[in-house]
Amino acid sequence: MIRHHLGASSPRSPQWFDAAHQADILAAFDSHLAAGLYDRSHSGPRPERVRELGQLAAASALPARAALLRWGALPPVVRSQLLIGWYGSQRSSSAA
């Protein structure tokens, strides 16, 4: 099955076909690896899963698929930081 609308699910999701988003995801993934995968937080993927997704991404000929795979390997806090960097924080606009 081929899915054509990878980034269309949410206005605050990564734009998988955007080169800048792909570069940001790759940089975040590389930083995550450089920090070490010694322990697993309860909310993040297991170290072996991070490595597996990284290997699949590196082998992929499709940049959007590689970005999606690396995104899946990132801890939620890193994903959140990327989304805030791309789209800003909704909390700041709703605070009174």
Protein Blocks (a to p, Z undefined) as FASTA:
>chain_A
ZZfblmlmpckbccfklmklmmmmmmmmmmmmmnopfbccfkbccfklmmmmmmmmmmpc
bfklmmmmmmmmpcfklmmmmmmmmnopfklmmpZZ
